[in-house]
Amino acid sequence: MMDKYIRVARVYPAVLGMLPLCILLTLCLEEWFPQYNALIVNMKRVPYLVISSTVLSTALGYFVRELFKDTSKWLFQYPMFKMDETEMPSTKMLLWGEGTLSPAYHTRIAVKVRETFGTTLPTYKEEQADSVMAKKRIAEIVSLIRQHCRGNKILEQYNMEFGFCRNYLGAGVWSILLITILSVVNIFHDWLPWQAIIVAFVAQVLLMMACFCSLKVKGRTYATYLYATFVGETK
């Protein structure tokens, strides 16, 4: 059974990301296969088509979801937040130099980290002496905190929202690439009205821009609630 995170953060972005392209391809069906209506009503082939398409779509769906996720990570998440997560909002929020948290709240988190994991967050002096190493230590501790807070429903919701925006960007990249290829082919075959192609392209770009702008906001919201959950300010 597919869990909620995979469904919301991976499947939904993949489906929505490819929707404009699927609409364009559907408009091409009659041009490509004038006989497709007759095939659909041929009841003898329905069971075979259903079984084969289910198996194929399951395998292909997994591959596509992973492709979109990896694309979004390499093109957007890693350049923005770094592969080692040292620029993630959850990491930067625990830097003394950022001044995001009040000293009292920062200290409260540090005490909770020491009591829970037997390790310490970098002090202000350690951070000033080697900020790169401090970020790496914080990123490692944040990973422990995430595991510790796993199961909180509201926190999971924030995580799914971040995952949705990130993975939609990967889906959008491939959708725009395929729409562009379809546009080039359309120059020679005239399968589609150009208005439909332009609308699909512009809609995809606008949705990607919205998700890109939301990515840091979603990451910061998740980080804020993560630490509130960790120190026991939420249930």
C-alpha positions in Angstrom: 0.0 0.0 0.0 1.4 3.4 -1.0 2.0 5.6 2.0 0.7 9.2 2.2 4.1 10.8 1.7 4.8 9.0 -1.5 1.3 9.7 -2.8 1.3 13.4 -1.9 4.9 14.4 -2.4 5.9 12.1 -5.3 2.9 10.8 -7.2 0.8 14.0 -7.2 3.6 16.2 -8.5 4.5 13.6 -11.2 0.9 13.5 -12.4 0.2 17.2 -12.3 3.6 18.0 -13.8 2.9 15.8 -16.8 -0.8 16.9 -17.2 -0.2 19.6 -19.7 1.8 17.3 -21.9 -0.8 14.5 -21.6 -3.5 16.9 -22.7 -1.5 17.8 -25.8 -0.8 14.1 -26.5 -4.5 13.3 -26.1 -5.3 15.9 -28.7 -2.9 14.2 -31.1 -4.5 10.7 -30.7 -7.1 11.1 -33.4 -4.4 12.4 -35.8 -2.1 9.5 -35.0 -4.7 6.7 -34.7 -7.9 7.3 -36.6 -9.1 3.9 -35.7 -8.5 4.2 -31.9 -12.3 4.6 -31.2 -12.9 1.2 -32.8 -10.2 -0.4 -30.7 -11.6 1.0 -27.4 -15.0 -0.5 -28.1 -13.6 -3.9 -29.0 -14.6 -5.7 -25.8 -12.4 -8.8 -26.5 -9.3 -6.7 -26.0 -10.4 -4.9 -22.9 -9.1 -7.4 -20.2 -5.8 -7.7 -21.9 -5.4 -3.9 -22.2 -6.4 -3.4 -18.5 -3.9 -6.0 -17.2 -1.0 -5.1 -19.4 -1.5 -1.3 -18.9 -1.7 -1.8 -15.1 1.6 -3.7 -14.9 3.2 -1.3 -17.3 2.0 1.9 -15.6 3.1 0.6 -12.1 6.6 -0.1 -13.3 6.8 3.0 -15.4 5.2 5.1 -12.7 7.9 4.1 -10.2 10.7 4.9 -12.7 9.1 8.3 -13.6 8.7 9.3 -9.9 12.3 8.5 -9.2 13.4 10.3 -12.3 11.5 13.4 -11.3 12.7 13.3 -7.7 16.4 13.0 -8.8 16.0 15.7 -11.4 14.5 18.1 -8.8 17.3 17.3 -6.3 20.2 17.8 -8.7 18.8 20.9 -10.5 17.1 22.7 -7.6 17.6 21.3 -4.1 21.3 20.7 -4.2 22.2 24.0 -5.8 19.9 25.8 -3.3 20.5 23.9 -0.1 23.7 21.8 -0.9 24.0 18.1 -1.1 25.1 17.8 2.6 22.1 20.0 3.6 24.4 22.6 5.2 22.3 25.4 3.6 18.9 23.9 4.5 16.7 26.2 6.6 16.7 23.6 9.4 20.5 23.9 9.5 20.9 27.6 9.1 18.2 28.2 11.8 20.6 26.7 14.4 23.5 29.0 13.5 24.2 31.6 16.2 25.3 34.0 13.5 21.9 33.8 11.7 20.1 35.3 14.6 16.9 33.5 13.6 16.2 32.1 17.1 16.3 34.0 20.4 19.3 33.0 22.5 17.0 31.5 25.1 15.2 29.3 22.6 18.5 28.3 20.9 19.9 27.3 24.3 16.8 25.3 25.0 17.2 23.3 21.8 20.9 22.8 22.6 20.1 21.4 26.1 17.5 19.1 24.5 20.0 17.8 22.0 22.5 17.0 24.7 20.0 15.3 26.9 18.4 13.3 24.0 21.4 12.3 21.9 24.4 12.9 24.1 26.0 15.3 21.7 26.3 19.1 21.5 25.5 21.8 19.0 28.4 24.0 18.0 28.9 27.0 20.4 29.1 30.5 19.2 33.0 30.4 19.4 33.2 27.1 17.5 30.9 28.5 14.8 33.0 31.6 14.4 36.2 29.5 14.3 35.0 27.1 11.6 31.5 27.8 10.2 31.7 25.0 7.6 32.4 22.4 10.2 29.7 23.9 12.4 27.1 23.6 9.6 28.1 20.0 9.0 27.7 19.1 12.7 24.3 20.8 12.8 23.1 19.0 9.7 24.0 15.7 11.3 22.1 16.6 14.4 19.1 17.8 12.4 19.0 14.4 10.9 18.7 12.9 14.4 16.1 15.4 15.4 14.0 14.5 12.3 14.1 10.8 13.2 13.3 11.6 16.8 10.2 13.6 15.7 9.0 11.1 13.1 5.3 10.3 13.5 4.1 13.9 14.2 1.2 14.3 11.8 1.5 18.1 11.4 5.2 17.9 10.9 4.7 15.2 8.2 2.2 17.5 6.5 4.8 20.3 6.3 7.4 17.7 5.0 4.9 16.6 2.3 4.3 20.2 1.2 8.1 20.7 0.8 8.4 17.4 -1.1 5.5 18.3 -3.4 7.0 21.6 -4.4 10.5 20.1 -4.9 9.4 17.1 -6.9 7.0 19.2 -9.0 10.0 21.2 -10.2 11.6 17.9 -11.6 8.3 16.9 -13.3 8.0 20.4 -14.8 11.5 20.3 -16.3 10.7 17.0 -18.1 7.3 18.3 -19.1 8.7 21.5 -20.6 11.4 19.5 -22.4 8.8 17.1 -24.0 6.5 20.0 -24.9 9.4 21.7 -26.6 10.2 18.5 -28.6 6.5 18.2 -29.5 6.5 21.8 -30.7 9.4 21.1 -33.0 7.7 18.1 -34.4 4.5 20.1 -34.8 6.3 22.5 -37.1 6.6 19.7 -39.7 3.4 17.7 -39.0 0.9 20.3 -37.7 -0.8 17.9 -35.2 -1.8 20.6 -32.7 -3.1 24.2 -32.7 -0.2 26.4 -31.6 -2.5 28.1 -29.0 -2.8 24.8 -27.1 1.0 24.4 -27.1 1.6 27.9 -25.9 -1.0 27.7 -23.1 0.5 24.4 -21.9 4.0 25.7 -22.0 3.2 29.0 -20.2 1.0 27.2 -17.6 3.9 24.8 -16.8 6.4 27.6 -16.5 4.1 29.6 -14.1 3.5 26.6 -11.9 7.2 25.8 -11.7 7.9 29.5 -10.7 5.3 29.2 -8.0 6.8 26.0 -6.6 10.3 27.4 -6.8 9.4 30.5 -4.9 7.6 28.4 -2.3 10.5 26.0 -1.7 12.4 28.1 0.8 9.2 29.2 2.6 8.1 25.6 2.9 11.5 24.6 4.1 11.6 27.3 6.7 8.1 26.5 7.9 9.0 22.8 8.3 12.2 23.8 10.3 10.3 26.1 12.6 7.7 23.4 13.5 10.5 20.7 13.7 12.2 22.5 16.6 8.9 23.4 18.2 8.0 19.7 18.1 11.4 18.6 19.4 11.4 20.8 22.5 7.8 19.8 23.3 5.9 23.0 22.4 3.5 21.1 20.2 1.7 17.8 20.2 
